[in-house]
Amino acid sequence: MEGLWSQRWHKTASLGLAVAFLAAAPAQAAPSFEYGHTRLQAGLYTTHFGSNDDYNNHQDLIGVEVHDTARWFAGAAWFRNSFDQPSWYFYGGREFSFWRPSEALEVRGKLTGGLLRGYQGEFRDKIPLNRYGIAPAILPSIGVRWDNLDTDLIVFGTAGAMVTLGVSF
């Protein structure tokens, strides 16, 4: 029963974070791209909510995002999934400012949506809608930016969470 409650809590928290991001987004006309910056990021820490000893908590994530001035972005990340298989996430998303006490410091959220590839073989069904080896994914995160450095806490469904470190230029 405790495991079921924990799964429900993680699903509710992830959904709540995604809804908060969408509610914070101002309505606007179709965006036009004006280059803002590029961000390189790496995974620092990963944990899984379950207690499966087979889970890989060393994702070796490396990613790149291209951001426009209106806070929209597109990105790609390579990582080792929960079952140590090489995987890709191709995505688009938006940043949302929650608190900005100075020009250099900001607490912000991100919401990404895209396609996840890499869960294969006996692990193909470990992510939803992965019938053909590519599955849709939506990942909310919350983070802090200080000048050109940032860190994010990314929740990946009911499976776990990851902390990343990024640099923008």
Secondary structure, DSSP 8 states (H G I E B T S, - for coil): -HHHHHHHHHHHHHHHHHHHHHHHS---S-----EEEEEEEEEEEEEESS--TT-------EEEEEEETTSEEEEEEEEE-TTS-EEEEEEEEEEEEEE-SSSSEEEEEEEEEEEEE---GGGGGGSTT-TTSEEEEEEEEEEEEETTEEEEEEEETTTEEEEEEEEE-
